Amino acid sequence: MSEVDKYEIVRQKLSLGPLYAPKHKKIYELMKLLWNEEEINILSHFKDADQYNSLRELEKKIGIPRNEIKIILDRLKNRGTIVKRATKYSLIPIIPGIFERYFISDL
């Protein structure tokens, strides 16, 4: 699967009801600023935004050791592009979510 395909997979998962990330080159440019290839590979295995994924599920899907996945996910959580609840992680939609978080946080 190519890099573009994985970004498209994640773009489709960034929807929340009628709010979605449009299929546009500027969205892909933004996504490439937010996530590198290693990160987008992991995020492409996530469920849709606001649905939580356990490390165990991700480890089975991706084939990367859990401790390596956790390091990457914690970095993304600190960056504000995913959230963590207890031991599970979820994508944050572009709107509302990542876009507004930029303006209300000290990221």
C-alpha positions in Angstrom: 0.0 0.0 0.0 1.4 3.4 -0.9 1.9 6.4 1.3 -1.0 8.2 -0.4 -3.3 5.3 0.3 -2.6 5.3 4.0 -3.2 9.1 4.2 -6.5 8.5 2.4 -7.5 5.8 4.8 -6.8 8.1 7.8 -8.6 11.0 6.1 -11.7 8.9 5.8 -11.5 8.0 9.5 -11.3 11.6 10.6 -15.1 12.1 10.2 -17.5 12.8 13.0 -21.1 12.5 11.8 -21.7 15.1 9.0 -18.3 16.8 9.7 -15.5 15.4 7.7 -12.1 16.1 6.2 -12.7 16.8 2.5 -10.8 15.0 -0.1 -8.5 17.9 -1.1 -4.8 18.3 -1.6 -4.6 20.8 1.2 -6.0 18.3 3.6 -3.2 15.8 2.5 -0.6 18.6 3.0 -1.9 19.2 6.5 -1.9 15.6 7.3 1.7 15.2 6.1 2.6 18.1 8.5 0.9 16.4 11.4 2.1 12.8 10.8 5.1 11.2 9.3 5.0 7.8 7.4 5.6 5.7 10.6 2.8 7.5 12.4 0.4 7.4 9.5 1.0 3.7 9.2 -0.1 3.1 12.8 -3.0 5.5 12.4 -4.2 3.7 9.3 -5.0 0.7 11.5 -7.1 2.8 14.0 -10.9 2.6 14.1 -12.8 5.7 13.1 -12.5 8.9 15.1 -13.9 8.8 18.6 -13.6 4.9 18.7 -10.9 3.6 21.0 -8.2 1.1 20.1 -6.2 -0.9 22.6 -2.4 -1.4 22.3 -3.1 -5.2 22.0 -5.4 -4.7 19.0 -2.9 -2.4 17.3 0.0 -4.7 18.0 -1.8 -7.6 16.3 -2.9 -5.5 13.3 0.5 -3.8 12.8 3.1 -6.3 13.9 5.2 -3.7 15.8 6.0 -4.5 19.5 3.6 -2.9 21.9 6.3 -0.8 23.6 7.3 0.8 20.3 3.7 1.6 19.4 3.1 3.1 22.9 6.1 5.5 22.4 4.7 6.7 19.1 1.2 7.0 20.4 2.2 9.0 23.4 4.1 11.4 21.2 1.0 11.8 19.1 -1.1 12.3 22.2 1.3 15.0 23.4 1.1 16.7 20.0 -2.7 16.7 20.3 -3.7 14.6 17.3 -5.0 11.6 19.2 -6.5 11.1 22.7 -5.9 8.5 25.4 -8.5 7.2 27.8 -7.1 4.8 30.4 -5.1 2.4 28.2 -6.9 3.0 24.8 -6.2 5.5 22.1 -8.5 7.3 19.6 -8.2 9.5 16.5 -9.4 13.1 16.9 -11.5 14.4 14.0 -10.1 17.4 12.1 -13.3 19.4 12.9 -14.2 19.6 15.8 -10.9 18.4 17.2 -7.4 18.9 15.9 -8.2 22.3 14.3 -9.7 23.9 17.5 -7.1 22.2 19.7 -4.4 24.3 18.1 -6.1 27.5 19.2 -6.9 26.4 22.8 -3.7 24.7 23.9 0.0 25.4 24.4 1.1 22.7 22.0 
